[in-house]
Amino acid sequence: MKYLIAELLDKLAEKEEASKELVAQIEALEIVVTAMLRKMELDQQKSIAAGIESAMFSAGVDASDENAVLLRNYVDKLLKHPRI
């Protein structure tokens, strides 16, 4: 039983480490995208936002899917209210 618990704790620690790495990657991408958007003219920013919206529509991002709603909200936040 102790072996099983130790193995489960090891697996949990591995997943936690992988999760931290993914969070760091996402935050790095957010910083890079924000920096790029700030260097662009407003019309370029709007064009990119429209292109992303079109791509999401073409990909069939369903407004009734909870994950799709989270994705859309985060994309909107990133494009319209970038990180300071």
N, C-alpha and C positions, 0 to 999 in steps of 0.2 A: 504494500500500500504506500509506503514512504517513497518507493521508487516511482510509482505512478504520479504522486503529487509533485515530486521533484521534476519529473519529465514535463508535466503540465506547466509548472512554473517557468521552466526553461523555454518552452514554446511561447508562453505569454510574454516573456522578456524579449524574445526574438521579434514577435509581432509589434511590440511597443517600439523597439528600435527602428523597424521598418516604417512604422507610422511616423515617427519623428523625422526620418529622412524625407518622406513624402511631403510633410508639412514644410520642411525647409526648402524643398524644391519648388513648391507652390508659391511660397513667399518670395523666393528669388525671382521667379517668373513675373509675379505681380509687380515687383520693384522695377524690373527691366521694362515691362510693358508700359508702366506709368511714366517712366523716364522718356521712353520713345514718344508717347502721346504728347507729352509736354513740349517736345521739340517741334511738333507739327503745327501747322496752321489749323484754325478751327474748321475750315472746309475739308481738310484732309482727315481730321478726326471724325467728322460727320460721315464722310465717305466710307471710312473703315467701319464705323458702327453700322451703317446701312448694309455693307457687304457681309458683315457677321450675321446680322439679322436675316438677310436673304439666305445665307448658308444654313442657318439653323432651321429656317422654314423648309428649305429644300431637303434637308436631312430628315425631316419629319419629326422634329422635336415637338412632342405632344404636350399641350398645356394641361392635360389631365394627369400626367405622370408626375409624381412627387419629385423624383430626381431631376426631371426636365425643368420643373419650376425652379428648383434650387439653382440649376445651371444657368437658366435665363436670368434669374435675379442677380446672381453673382456677376455675370457678364455685363448686365446693365449697370451694376454698381461700379465695376471696374472702368467701364467706358464713360459713364456720366459723372461719376464722383471718384476719380482716381485717388489713390493713397497719397497722403501729403508727406 
